[in-house]
Amino acid sequence: MHCEYTPKGVCPSKLEFDLNGDVVTNIKFTDGCDGNLKALSAVVNGMTVSQIEQYFSNITCGSNTTSCSMQLAHAVREKYNELNA
């Protein structure tokens, strides 16, 4: 299922991904650090929701309390929980 999420506290204005069961694919960030976000998207493509949370849920960016990768972890968990409620 195609999902959209509005990240909070980071540069990207939108995050899109497909959720197939608990597997995340086709990740796309709108705005933000293009190269870094393409790399993050490539690395997590095919990971499960739990794997993304394990690796990325506690990463911050500079003095922020969140990061693009942390927002991705929040997004995939939130959408997974909504679809499996």
PDB file with SEQRES, HELIX, SHEET and CRYST1 records, atoms N, CA, C and O in Angstrom:
SEQRES   1 A   85  MET HIS CYS GLU TYR THR PRO LYS GLY VAL CYS PRO SER          
SEQRES   2 A   85  LYS LEU GLU PHE ASP LEU ASN GLY ASP VAL VAL THR ASN          
SEQRES   3 A   85  ILE LYS PHE THR ASP GLY CYS ASP GLY ASN LEU LYS ALA          
SEQRES   4 A   85  LEU SER ALA VAL VAL ASN GLY MET THR VAL SER GLN ILE          
SEQRES   5 A   85  GLU GLN TYR PHE SER ASN ILE THR CYS GLY SER ASN THR          
SEQRES   6 A   85  THR SER CYS SER MET GLN LEU ALA HIS ALA VAL ARG GLU          
SEQRES   7 A   85  LYS TYR ASN GLU LEU ASN ALA                                  
HELIX    1 AA1 ASP A   34  VAL A   44  1                                  11    
HELIX    2 AA2 VAL A   49  PHE A   56  1                                   8    
HELIX    3 AA3 CYS A   68  LEU A   83  1                                  16    
SHEET    1 AA1 3 HIS A   2  TYR A   5  0                                        
SHEET    2 AA1 3 LYS A  14  ASN A  20 -1                                        
SHEET    3 AA1 3 VAL A  23  THR A  30 -1                                        
CRYST1    1.000    1.000    1.000  90.00  90.00  90.00 P 1           1          
ATOM      1  N   MET A   1       0.837  -1.168   0.000  1.00  0.00           N  
ATOM      2  CA  MET A   1       0.000   0.000   0.000  1.00  0.00           C  
ATOM      3  C   MET A   1       0.891   1.243   0.000  1.00  0.00           C  
ATOM      4  O   MET A   1       1.886   1.302   0.722  1.00  0.00           O  
ATOM      5  N   HIS A   2       0.531   2.215  -0.801  1.00  0.00           N  
ATOM      6  CA  HIS A   2       1.280   3.470  -0.880  1.00  0.00           C  
ATOM      7  C   HIS A   2       0.905   4.348   0.309  1.00  0.00           C  
ATOM      8  O   HIS A   2      -0.275   4.516   0.617  1.00  0.00           O  
ATOM      9  N   CYS A   3       1.910   4.904   0.974  1.00  0.00           N  
ATOM     10  CA  CYS A   3       1.689   5.723   2.166  1.00  0.00           C  
ATOM     11  C   CYS A   3       2.369   7.076   2.010  1.00  0.00           C  
ATOM     12  O   CYS A   3       3.405   7.193   1.355  1.00  0.00           O  
ATOM     13  N   GLU A   4       1.774   8.092   2.618  1.00  0.00           N  
ATOM     14  CA  GLU A   4       2.362   9.430   2.668  1.00  0.00           C  
ATOM     15  C   GLU A   4       2.409   9.874   4.118  1.00  0.00           C  
ATOM     16  O   GLU A   4       1.526   9.543   4.910  1.00  0.00           O  
ATOM     17  N   TYR A   5       3.452  10.629   4.460  1.00  0.00           N  
ATOM     18  CA  TYR A   5       3.659  11.087   5.832  1.00  0.00           C  
ATOM     19  C   TYR A   5       4.271  12.476   5.778  1.00  0.00           C  
ATOM     20  O   TYR A   5       5.117  12.753   4.928  1.00  0.00           O  
ATOM     21  N   THR A   6       3.848  13.342   6.675  1.00  0.00           N  
ATOM     22  CA  THR A   6       4.435  14.676   6.781  1.00  0.00           C  
ATOM     23  C   THR A   6       5.426  14.669   7.939  1.00  0.00           C  
ATOM     24  O   THR A   6       5.024  14.627   9.101  1.00  0.00           O  
ATOM     25  N   PRO A   7       6.724  14.712   7.626  1.00  0.00           N  
ATOM     26  CA  PRO A   7       7.738  14.694   8.691  1.00  0.00           C  
ATOM     27  C   PRO A   7       7.674  15.964   9.533  1.00  0.00           C  
ATOM     28  O   PRO A   7       7.240  17.017   9.066  1.00  0.00           O  
ATOM     29  N   LYS A   8       8.112  15.844  10.776  1.00  0.00           N  
ATOM     30  CA  LYS A   8       8.100  16.973  11.704  1.00  0.00           C  
ATOM     31  C   LYS A   8       9.524  17.287  12.154  1.00  0.00           C  
ATOM     32  O   LYS A   8      10.272  16.390  12.542  1.00  0.00           O  
ATOM     33  N   GLY A   9       9.895  18.573  12.100  1.00  0.00           N  
ATOM     34  CA  GLY A   9      11.178  19.008  12.621  1.00  0.00           C  
ATOM     35  C   GLY A   9      12.377  18.744  11.738  1.00  0.00           C  
ATOM     36  O   GLY A   9      13.514  18.822  12.204  1.00  0.00           O  
ATOM     37  N   VAL A  10      12.147  18.431  10.458  1.00  0.00           N  
ATOM     38  CA  VAL A  10      13.238  18.166   9.515  1.00  0.00           C  
ATOM     39  C   VAL A  10      12.985  18.922   8.212  1.00  0.00           C  
ATOM     40  O   VAL A  10      11.909  19.485   8.013  1.00  0.00           O  
ATOM     41  N   CYS A  11      13.969  18.932   7.339  1.00  0.00           N  
ATOM     42  CA  CYS A  11      13.868  19.686   6.084  1.00  0.00           C  
ATOM     43  C   CYS A  11      12.849  19.128   5.087  1.00  0.00           C  
ATOM     44  O   CYS A  11      12.119  19.915   4.483  1.00  0.00           O  
ATOM     45  N   PRO A  12      12.763  17.804   4.885  1.00  0.00           N  
ATOM     46  CA  PRO A  12      11.790  17.299   3.912  1.00  0.00           C  
ATOM     47  C   PRO A  12      10.356  17.668   4.285  1.00  0.00           C  
ATOM     48  O   PRO A  12       9.975  17.631   5.455  1.00  0.00           O  
ATOM     49  N   SER A  13       9.572  18.021   3.275  1.00  0.00           N  
ATOM     50  CA  SER A  13       8.174  18.395   3.501  1.00  0.00           C  
ATOM     51  C   SER A  13       7.222  17.213   3.368  1.00  0.00           C  
ATOM     52  O   SER A  13       6.078  17.277   3.818  1.00  0.00           O  
ATOM     53  N   LYS A  14       7.698  16.129   2.745  1.00  0.00           N  
ATOM     54  CA  LYS A  14       6.839  14.957   2.552  1.00  0.00           C  
ATOM     55  C   LYS A  14       7.707  13.716   2.444  1.00  0.00           C  
ATOM     56  O   LYS A  14       8.845  13.766   1.979  1.00  0.00           O  
ATOM     57  N   LEU A  15       7.141  12.600   2.887  1.00  0.00           N  
ATOM     58  CA  LEU A  15       7.788  11.299   2.811  1.00  0.00           C  
ATOM     59  C   LEU A  15       6.766  10.327   2.254  1.00  0.00           C  
ATOM     60  O   LEU A  15       5.641  10.245   2.747  1.00  0.00           O  
ATOM     61  N   GLU A  16       7.161   9.589   1.222  1.00  0.00           N  
ATOM     62  CA  GLU A  16       6.280   8.590   0.621  1.00  0.00           C  
ATOM     63  C   GLU A  16       6.999   7.251   0.593  1.00  0.00           C  
ATOM     64  O   GLU A  16       8.220   7.193   0.451  1.00  0.00           O  
ATOM     65  N   PHE A  17       6.233   6.176   0.731  1.00  0.00           N  
ATOM     66  CA  PHE A  17       6.810   4.835   0.663  1.00  0.00           C  
ATOM     67  C   PHE A  17       5.684   3.836   0.442  1.00  0.00           C  
ATOM     68  O   PHE A  17       4.508   4.142   0.639  1.00  0.00           O  
ATOM     69  N   ASP A  18       6.071   2.640   0.030  1.00  0.00           N  
ATOM     70  CA  ASP A  18       5.120   1.543  -0.100  1.00  0.00           C  
ATOM     71  C   ASP A  18       5.345   0.591   1.060  1.00  0.00           C  
ATOM     72  O   ASP A  18       6.482   0.335   1.457  1.00  0.00           O  
ATOM     73  N   LEU A  19       4.261   0.075   1.596  1.00  0.00           N  
ATOM     74  CA  LEU A  19       4.306  -0.865   2.701  1.00  0.00           C  
ATOM     75  C   LEU A  19       3.620  -2.138   2.243  1.00  0.00           C  
ATOM     76  O   LEU A  19       2.415  -2.151   1.991  1.00  0.00           O  
ATOM     77  N   ASN A  20       4.393  -3.205   2.139  1.00  0.00           N  
ATOM     78  CA  ASN A  20       3.887  -4.508   1.712  1.00  0.00           C  
ATOM     79  C   ASN A  20       4.049  -5.461   2.885  1.00  0.00           C  
ATOM     80  O   ASN A  20       5.128  -6.016   3.090  1.00  0.00           O  
ATOM     81  N   GLY A  21       2.982  -5.653   3.659  1.00  0.00           N  
ATOM     82  CA  GLY A  21       3.114  -6.366   4.926  1.00  0.00           C  
ATOM     83  C   GLY A  21       3.915  -5.468   5.846  1.00  0.00           C  
ATOM     84  O   GLY A  21       3.492  -4.357   6.167  1.00  0.00           O  
ATOM     85  N   ASP A  22       5.089  -5.957   6.275  1.00  0.00           N  
ATOM     86  CA  ASP A  22       5.957  -5.108   7.099  1.00  0.00           C  
ATOM     87  C   ASP A  22       7.227  -4.700   6.355  1.00  0.00           C  
ATOM     88  O   ASP A  22       8.185  -4.231   6.969  1.00  0.00           O  
ATOM     89  N   VAL A  23       7.236  -4.877   5.035  1.00  0.00           N  
ATOM     90  CA  VAL A  23       8.403  -4.538   4.211  1.00  0.00           C  
ATOM     91  C   VAL A  23       8.187  -3.183   3.543  1.00  0.00           C  
ATOM     92  O   VAL A  23       7.142  -2.923   2.946  1.00  0.00           O  
ATOM     93  N   VAL A  24       9.201  -2.327   3.658  1.00  0.00           N  
ATOM     94  CA  VAL A  24       9.131  -0.957   3.155  1.00  0.00           C  
ATOM     95  C   VAL A  24       9.938  -0.847   1.863  1.00  0.00           C  
ATOM     96  O   VAL A  24      11.097  -1.260   1.807  1.00  0.00           O  
ATOM     97  N   THR A  25       9.310  -0.282   0.820  1.00  0.00           N  
ATOM     98  CA  THR A  25       9.981  -0.098  -0.470  1.00  0.00           C  
ATOM     99  C   THR A  25       9.608   1.260  -1.056  1.00  0.00           C  
ATOM    100  O   THR A  25       8.718   1.946  -0.554  1.00  0.00           O  
ATOM    101  N   ASN A  26      10.302   1.631  -2.121  1.00  0.00           N  
ATOM    102  CA  ASN A  26       9.989   2.837  -2.896  1.00  0.00           C  
ATOM    103  C   ASN A  26       9.908   4.100  -2.037  1.00  0.00           C  
ATOM    104  O   ASN A  26       8.947   4.864  -2.131  1.00  0.00           O  
ATOM    105  N   ILE A  27      10.922   4.309  -1.204  1.00  0.00           N  
ATOM    106  CA  ILE A  27      10.954   5.461  -0.312  1.00  0.00           C  
ATOM    107  C   ILE A  27      11.339   6.702  -1.100  1.00  0.00           C  
ATOM    108  O   ILE A  27      12.283   6.680  -1.890  1.00  0.00           O  
ATOM    109  N   LYS A  28      10.595   7.796  -0.877  1.00  0.00           N  
ATOM    110  CA  LYS A  28      10.888   9.052  -1.567  1.00  0.00           C  
ATOM    111  C   LYS A  28      10.648  10.214  -0.618  1.00  0.00           C  
ATOM    112  O   LYS A  28       9.563  10.360  -0.055  1.00  0.00           O  
ATOM    113  N   PHE A  29      11.677  11.039  -0.448  1.00  0.00           N  
ATOM    114  CA  PHE A  29      11.565  12.261   0.336  1.00  0.00           C  
ATOM    115  C   PHE A  29      11.382  13.422  -0.625  1.00  0.00           C  
ATOM    116  O   PHE A  29      11.986  13.435  -1.698  1.00  0.00           O  
ATOM    117  N   THR A  30      10.558  14.400  -0.259  1.00  0.00           N  
ATOM    118  CA  THR A  30      10.409  15.638  -1.021  1.00  0.00           C  
ATOM    119  C   THR A  30      11.107  16.740  -0.244  1.00  0.00           C  
ATOM    120  O   THR A  30      10.799  16.978   0.923  1.00  0.00           O  
ATOM    121  N   ASP A  31      12.047  17.410  -0.895  1.00  0.00           N  
ATOM    122  CA  ASP A  31      12.888  18.448  -0.294  1.00  0.00           C  
ATOM    123  C   ASP A  31      13.934  17.796   0.622  1.00  0.00           C  
ATOM    124  O   ASP A  31      13.931  16.579   0.811  1.00  0.00           O  
ATOM    125  N   GLY A  32      14.809  18.602   1.174  1.00  0.00           N  
ATOM    126  CA  GLY A  32      15.861  18.090   2.047  1.00  0.00           C  
ATOM    127  C   GLY A  32      17.156  17.854   1.295  1.00  0.00           C  
ATOM    128  O   GLY A  32      17.299  18.279   0.148  1.00  0.00           O  
ATOM    129  N   CYS A  33      18.094  17.183   1.929  1.00  0.00           N  
ATOM    130  CA  CYS A  33      19.434  16.909   1.376  1.00  0.00           C  
ATOM    131  C   CYS A  33      19.342  15.768   0.364  1.00  0.00           C  
ATOM    132  O   CYS A  33      19.345  14.597   0.742  1.00  0.00           O  
ATOM    133  N   ASP A  34      19.262  16.105  -0.892  1.00  0.00           N  
ATOM    134  CA  ASP A  34      18.955  15.150  -1.955  1.00  0.00           C  
ATOM    135  C   ASP A  34      19.837  13.906  -1.927  1.00  0.00           C  
ATOM    136  O   ASP A  34      19.322  12.787  -1.912  1.00  0.00           O  
ATOM    137  N   GLY A  35      21.137  14.082  -1.922  1.00  0.00           N  
ATOM    138  CA  GLY A  35      22.038  12.929  -1.970  1.00  0.00           C  
ATOM    139  C   GLY A  35      21.920  12.039  -0.750  1.00  0.00           C  
ATOM    140  O   GLY A  35      21.849  10.816  -0.873  1.00  0.00           O  
ATOM    141  N   ASN A  36      21.900  12.645   0.426  1.00  0.00           N  
ATOM    142  CA  ASN A  36      21.790  11.865   1.660  1.00  0.00           C  
ATOM    143  C   ASN A  36      20.471  11.107   1.725  1.00  0.00           C  
ATOM    144  O   ASN A  36      20.436   9.956   2.161  1.00  0.00           O  
ATOM    145  N   LEU A  37      19.394  11.741   1.297  1.00  0.00           N  
ATOM    146  CA  LEU A  37      18.089  11.091   1.367  1.00  0.00           C  
ATOM    147  C   LEU A  37      17.949   9.992   0.323  1.00  0.00           C  
ATOM    148  O   LEU A  37      17.274   8.991   0.563  1.00  0.00           O  
ATOM    149  N   LYS A  38      18.582  10.171  -0.836  1.00  0.00           N  
ATOM    150  CA  LYS A  38      18.602   9.085  -1.825  1.00  0.00           C  
ATOM    151  C   LYS A  38      19.372   7.893  -1.272  1.00  0.00           C  
ATOM    152  O   LYS A  38      18.972   6.745  -1.465  1.00  0.00           O  
ATOM    153  N   ALA A  39      20.486   8.170  -0.581  1.00  0.00           N  
ATOM    154  CA  ALA A  39      21.280   7.089   0.014  1.00  0.00           C  
ATOM    155  C   ALA A  39      20.486   6.373   1.098  1.00  0.00           C  
ATOM    156  O   ALA A  39      20.448   5.143   1.125  1.00  0.00           O  
ATOM    157  N   LEU A  40      19.850   7.127   1.994  1.00  0.00           N  
ATOM    158  CA  LEU A  40      19.030   6.525   3.044  1.00  0.00           C  
ATOM    159  C   LEU A  40      17.927   5.673   2.435  1.00  0.00           C  
ATOM    160  O   LEU A  40      17.677   4.556   2.888  1.00  0.00           O  
ATOM    161  N   SER A  41      17.273   6.194   1.417  1.00  0.00           N  
ATOM    162  CA  SER A  41      16.190   5.456   0.756  1.00  0.00           C  
ATOM    163  C   SER A  41      16.689   4.153   0.152  1.00  0.00           C  
ATOM    164  O   SER A  41      16.012   3.129   0.236  1.00  0.00           O  
ATOM    165  N   ALA A  42      17.871   4.186  -0.458  1.00  0.00           N  
ATOM    166  CA  ALA A  42      18.441   2.977  -1.064  1.00  0.00           C  
ATOM    167  C   ALA A  42      18.812   1.950   0.001  1.00  0.00           C  
ATOM    168  O   ALA A  42      18.595   0.752  -0.187  1.00  0.00           O  
ATOM    169  N   VAL A  43      19.367   2.411   1.112  1.00  0.00           N  
ATOM    170  CA  VAL A  43      19.791   1.501   2.182  1.00  0.00           C  
ATOM    171  C   VAL A  43      18.598   0.794   2.812  1.00  0.00           C  
ATOM    172  O   VAL A  43      18.660  -0.411   3.055  1.00  0.00           O  
ATOM    173  N   VAL A  44      17.521   1.511   3.081  1.00  0.00           N  
ATOM    174  CA  VAL A  44      16.386   0.902   3.787  1.00  0.00           C  
ATOM    175  C   VAL A  44      15.415   0.177   2.861  1.00  0.00           C  
ATOM    176  O   VAL A  44      14.541  -0.546   3.339  1.00  0.00           O  
ATOM    177  N   ASN A  45      15.547   0.352   1.564  1.00  0.00           N  
ATOM    178  CA  ASN A  45      14.632  -0.305   0.627  1.00  0.00           C  
ATOM    179  C   ASN A  45      14.655  -1.820   0.841  1.00  0.00           C  
ATOM    180  O   ASN A  45      15.705  -2.453   0.726  1.00  0.00           O  
ATOM    181  N   GLY A  46      13.506  -2.389   1.149  1.00  0.00           N  
ATOM    182  CA  GLY A  46      13.403  -3.824   1.375  1.00  0.00           C  
ATOM    183  C   GLY A  46      13.531  -4.229   2.837  1.00  0.00           C  
ATOM    184  O   GLY A  46      13.357  -5.404   3.164  1.00  0.00           O  
ATOM    185  N   MET A  47      13.831  -3.280   3.726  1.00  0.00           N  
ATOM    186  CA  MET A  47      13.894  -3.581   5.158  1.00  0.00           C  
ATOM    187  C   MET A  47      12.486  -3.675   5.735  1.00  0.00           C  
ATOM    188  O   MET A  47      11.524  -3.167   5.159  1.00  0.00           O  
ATOM    189  N   THR A  48      12.390  -4.329   6.874  1.00  0.00           N  
ATOM    190  CA  THR A  48      11.115  -4.379   7.585  1.00  0.00           C  
ATOM    191  C   THR A  48      10.974  -3.141   8.469  1.00  0.00           C  
ATOM    192  O   THR A  48      11.942  -2.426   8.729  1.00  0.00           O  
ATOM    193  N   VAL A  49       9.762  -2.913   8.913  1.00  0.00           N  
ATOM    194  CA  VAL A  49       9.489  -1.800   9.822  1.00  0.00           C  
ATOM    195  C   VAL A  49      10.385  -1.911  11.055  1.00  0.00           C  
ATOM    196  O   VAL A  49      10.979  -0.919  11.477  1.00  0.00           O  
ATOM    197  N   SER A  50      10.486  -3.092  11.629  1.00  0.00           N  
ATOM    198  CA  SER A  50      11.304  -3.294  12.834  1.00  0.00           C  
ATOM    199  C   SER A  50      12.777  -3.037  12.579  1.00  0.00           C  
ATOM    200  O   SER A  50      13.458  -2.464  13.430  1.00  0.00           O  
ATOM    201  N   GLN A  51      13.283  -3.447  11.427  1.00  0.00           N  
ATOM    202  CA  GLN A  51      14.686  -3.191  11.099  1.00  0.00           C  
ATOM    203  C   GLN A  51      14.959  -1.695  10.994  1.00  0.00           C  
ATOM    204  O   GLN A  51      15.967  -1.209  11.505  1.00  0.00           O  
ATOM    205  N   ILE A  52      14.072  -0.972  10.339  1.00  0.00           N  
ATOM    206  CA  ILE A  52      14.246   0.478  10.200  1.00  0.00           C  
ATOM    207  C   ILE A  52      14.232   1.129  11.577  1.00  0.00           C  
ATOM    208  O   ILE A  52      15.054   2.001  11.857  1.00  0.00           O  
ATOM    209  N   GLU A  53      13.309   0.716  12.437  1.00  0.00           N  
ATOM    210  CA  GLU A  53      13.273   1.256  13.801  1.00  0.00           C  
ATOM    211  C   GLU A  53      14.564   0.938  14.552  1.00  0.00           C  
ATOM    212  O   GLU A  53      15.121   1.798  15.234  1.00  0.00           O  
ATOM    213  N   GLN A  54      15.031  -0.289  14.423  1.00  0.00           N  
ATOM    214  CA  GLN A  54      16.239  -0.720  15.133  1.00  0.00           C  
ATOM    215  C   GLN A  54      17.442   0.143  14.766  1.00  0.00           C  
ATOM    216  O   GLN A  54      18.206   0.549  15.642  1.00  0.00           O  
ATOM    217  N   TYR A  55      17.610   0.422  13.492  1.00  0.00           N  
ATOM    218  CA  TYR A  55      18.793   1.144  13.032  1.00  0.00           C  
ATOM    219  C   TYR A  55      18.663   2.664  13.095  1.00  0.00           C  
ATOM    220  O   TYR A  55      19.669   3.350  13.269  1.00  0.00           O  
ATOM    221  N   PHE A  56      17.473   3.200  12.963  1.00  0.00           N  
ATOM    222  CA  PHE A  56      17.338   4.637  12.727  1.00  0.00           C  
ATOM    223  C   PHE A  56      16.479   5.418  13.721  1.00  0.00           C  
ATOM    224  O   PHE A  56      16.392   6.640  13.602  1.00  0.00           O  
ATOM    225  N   SER A  57      15.847   4.771  14.687  1.00  0.00           N  
ATOM    226  CA  SER A  57      14.903   5.507  15.535  1.00  0.00           C  
ATOM    227  C   SER A  57      15.566   6.420  16.563  1.00  0.00           C  
ATOM    228  O   SER A  57      14.883   7.262  17.145  1.00  0.00           O  
ATOM    229  N   ASN A  58      16.858   6.288  16.806  1.00  0.00           N  
ATOM    230  CA  ASN A  58      17.521   7.125  17.814  1.00  0.00           C  
ATOM    231  C   ASN A  58      18.585   8.043  17.233  1.00  0.00           C  
ATOM    232  O   ASN A  58      19.461   8.506  17.963  1.00  0.00           O  
ATOM    233  N   ILE A  59      18.526   8.312  15.950  1.00  0.00           N  
ATOM    234  CA  ILE A  59      19.514   9.181  15.313  1.00  0.00           C  
ATOM    235  C   ILE A  59      18.968  10.605  15.257  1.00  0.00           C  
ATOM    236  O   ILE A  59      17.853  10.840  14.792  1.00  0.00           O  
ATOM    237  N   THR A  60      19.774  11.550  15.740  1.00  0.00           N  
ATOM    238  CA  THR A  60      19.383  12.955  15.689  1.00  0.00           C  
ATOM    239  C   THR A  60      20.246  13.679  14.663  1.00  0.00           C  
ATOM    240  O   THR A  60      21.247  13.139  14.191  1.00  0.00           O  
ATOM    241  N   CYS A  61      19.861  14.888  14.326  1.00  0.00           N  
ATOM    242  CA  CYS A  61      20.583  15.697  13.341  1.00  0.00           C  
ATOM    243  C   CYS A  61      20.981  17.018  13.993  1.00  0.00           C  
ATOM    244  O   CYS A  61      20.123  17.838  14.320  1.00  0.00           O  
ATOM    245  N   GLY A  62      22.273  17.219  14.180  1.00  0.00           N  
ATOM    246  CA  GLY A  62      22.747  18.444  14.811  1.00  0.00           C  
ATOM    247  C   GLY A  62      22.140  18.605  16.193  1.00  0.00           C  
ATOM    248  O   GLY A  62      22.146  17.666  16.989  1.00  0.00           O  
ATOM    249  N   SER A  63      21.621  19.778  16.479  1.00  0.00           N  
ATOM    250  CA  SER A  63      21.013  20.036  17.789  1.00  0.00           C  
ATOM    251  C   SER A  63      19.529  19.660  17.822  1.00  0.00           C  
ATOM    252  O   SER A  63      18.875  19.816  18.853  1.00  0.00           O  
ATOM    253  N   ASN A  64      18.995  19.170  16.705  1.00  0.00           N  
ATOM    254  CA  ASN A  64      17.588  18.749  16.656  1.00  0.00           C  
ATOM    255  C   ASN A  64      17.387  17.480  17.475  1.00  0.00           C  
ATOM    256  O   ASN A  64      18.323  16.708  17.683  1.00  0.00           O  
ATOM    257  N   THR A  65      16.179  17.277  17.928  1.00  0.00           N  
ATOM    258  CA  THR A  65      15.858  16.054  18.667  1.00  0.00           C  
ATOM    259  C   THR A  65      15.371  14.951  17.745  1.00  0.00           C  
ATOM    260  O   THR A  65      14.960  13.887  18.210  1.00  0.00           O  
ATOM    261  N   THR A  66      15.415  15.196  16.441  1.00  0.00           N  
ATOM    262  CA  THR A  66      14.987  14.209  15.452  1.00  0.00           C  
ATOM    263  C   THR A  66      15.896  14.303  14.237  1.00  0.00           C  
ATOM    264  O   THR A  66      16.836  15.097  14.215  1.00  0.00           O  
ATOM    265  N   SER A  67      15.615  13.497  13.237  1.00  0.00           N  
ATOM    266  CA  SER A  67      16.369  13.500  11.980  1.00  0.00           C  
ATOM    267  C   SER A  67      15.476  12.921  10.895  1.00  0.00           C  
ATOM    268  O   SER A  67      14.388  12.420  11.177  1.00  0.00           O  
ATOM    269  N   CYS A  68      15.933  12.991   9.669  1.00  0.00           N  
ATOM    270  CA  CYS A  68      15.159  12.402   8.562  1.00  0.00           C  
ATOM    271  C   CYS A  68      15.010  10.900   8.756  1.00  0.00           C  
ATOM    272  O   CYS A  68      13.938  10.345   8.513  1.00  0.00           O  
ATOM    273  N   SER A  69      16.082  10.239   9.194  1.00  0.00           N  
ATOM    274  CA  SER A  69      15.999   8.793   9.398  1.00  0.00           C  
ATOM    275  C   SER A  69      15.071   8.449  10.561  1.00  0.00           C  
ATOM    276  O   SER A  69      14.346   7.456  10.498  1.00  0.00           O  
ATOM    277  N   MET A  70      15.085   9.257  11.621  1.00  0.00           N  
ATOM    278  CA  MET A  70      14.173   9.021  12.737  1.00  0.00           C  
ATOM    279  C   MET A  70      12.730   9.244  12.296  1.00  0.00           C  
ATOM    280  O   MET A  70      11.839   8.496  12.697  1.00  0.00           O  
ATOM    281  N   GLN A  71      12.495  10.259  11.482  1.00  0.00           N  
ATOM    282  CA  GLN A  71      11.152  10.515  10.974  1.00  0.00           C  
ATOM    283  C   GLN A  71      10.679   9.366  10.085  1.00  0.00           C  
ATOM    284  O   GLN A  71       9.499   9.014  10.103  1.00  0.00           O  
ATOM    285  N   LEU A  72      11.588   8.784   9.312  1.00  0.00           N  
ATOM    286  CA  LEU A  72      11.242   7.613   8.505  1.00  0.00           C  
ATOM    287  C   LEU A  72      10.823   6.467   9.417  1.00  0.00           C  
ATOM    288  O   LEU A  72       9.821   5.801   9.155  1.00  0.00           O  
ATOM    289  N   ALA A  73      11.581   6.231  10.483  1.00  0.00           N  
ATOM    290  CA  ALA A  73      11.238   5.162  11.426  1.00  0.00           C  
ATOM    291  C   ALA A  73       9.862   5.400  12.047  1.00  0.00           C  
ATOM    292  O   ALA A  73       9.066   4.468  12.165  1.00  0.00           O  
ATOM    293  N   HIS A  74       9.582   6.635  12.441  1.00  0.00           N  
ATOM    294  CA  HIS A  74       8.261   6.964  13.000  1.00  0.00           C  
ATOM    295  C   HIS A  74       7.165   6.757  11.954  1.00  0.00           C  
ATOM    296  O   HIS A  74       6.104   6.212  12.259  1.00  0.00           O  
ATOM    297  N   ALA A  75       7.426   7.193  10.727  1.00  0.00           N  
ATOM    298  CA  ALA A  75       6.423   7.106   9.660  1.00  0.00           C  
ATOM    299  C   ALA A  75       6.044   5.667   9.355  1.00  0.00           C  
ATOM    300  O   ALA A  75       4.861   5.336   9.275  1.00  0.00           O  
ATOM    301  N   VAL A  76       7.046   4.809   9.183  1.00  0.00           N  
ATOM    302  CA  VAL A  76       6.730   3.426   8.801  1.00  0.00           C  
ATOM    303  C   VAL A  76       6.010   2.703   9.931  1.00  0.00           C  
ATOM    304  O   VAL A  76       5.120   1.892   9.675  1.00  0.00           O  
ATOM    305  N   ARG A  77       6.383   2.986  11.181  1.00  0.00           N  
ATOM    306  CA  ARG A  77       5.692   2.349  12.311  1.00  0.00           C  
ATOM    307  C   ARG A  77       4.250   2.854  12.410  1.00  0.00           C  
ATOM    308  O   ARG A  77       3.325   2.064  12.603  1.00  0.00           O  
ATOM    309  N   GLU A  78       4.062   4.160  12.279  1.00  0.00           N  
ATOM    310  CA  GLU A  78       2.716   4.730  12.372  1.00  0.00           C  
ATOM    311  C   GLU A  78       1.800   4.147  11.298  1.00  0.00           C  
ATOM    312  O   GLU A  78       0.682   3.728  11.600  1.00  0.00           O  
ATOM    313  N   LYS A  79       2.261   4.117  10.058  1.00  0.00           N  
ATOM    314  CA  LYS A  79       1.422   3.611   8.966  1.00  0.00           C  
ATOM    315  C   LYS A  79       1.190   2.112   9.099  1.00  0.00           C  
ATOM    316  O   LYS A  79       0.092   1.630   8.822  1.00  0.00           O  
ATOM    317  N   TYR A  80       2.215   1.366   9.520  1.00  0.00           N  
ATOM    318  CA  TYR A  80       2.057  -0.075   9.728  1.00  0.00           C  
ATOM    319  C   TYR A  80       0.986  -0.326  10.795  1.00  0.00           C  
ATOM    320  O   TYR A  80       0.108  -1.169  10.610  1.00  0.00           O  
ATOM    321  N   ASN A  81       1.059   0.402  11.901  1.00  0.00           N  
ATOM    322  CA  ASN A  81       0.073   0.230  12.975  1.00  0.00           C  
ATOM    323  C   ASN A  81      -1.333   0.596  12.514  1.00  0.00           C  
ATOM    324  O   ASN A  81      -2.296  -0.083  12.872  1.00  0.00           O  
ATOM    325  N   GLU A  82      -1.464   1.664  11.722  1.00  0.00           N  
ATOM    326  CA  GLU A  82      -2.777   2.057  11.200  1.00  0.00           C  
ATOM    327  C   GLU A  82      -3.369   0.958  10.322  1.00  0.00           C  
ATOM    328  O   GLU A  82      -4.562   0.664  10.400  1.00  0.00           O  
ATOM    329  N   LEU A  83      -2.528   0.357   9.488  1.00  0.00           N  
ATOM    330  CA  LEU A  83      -3.012  -0.670   8.565  1.00  0.00           C  
ATOM    331  C   LEU A  83      -3.303  -1.997   9.249  1.00  0.00           C  
ATOM    332  O   LEU A  83      -4.034  -2.827   8.709  1.00  0.00           O  
ATOM    333  N   ASN A  84      -2.739  -2.202  10.427  1.00  0.00           N  
ATOM    334  CA  ASN A  84      -2.901  -3.478  11.125  1.00  0.00           C  
ATOM    335  C   ASN A  84      -3.655  -3.341  12.442  1.00  0.00           C  
ATOM    336  O   ASN A  84      -3.533  -4.186  13.329  1.00  0.00           O  
ATOM    337  N   ALA A  85      -4.429  -2.277  12.562  1.00  0.00           N  
ATOM    338  CA  ALA A  85      -5.193  -2.041  13.810  1.00  0.00           C  
ATOM    339  C   ALA A  85      -6.411  -2.938  13.878  1.00  0.00           C  
ATOM    340  O   ALA A  85      -7.167  -2.881  14.848  1.00  0.00           O  
TER     341      ALA A  85                                                      
END                                                                             
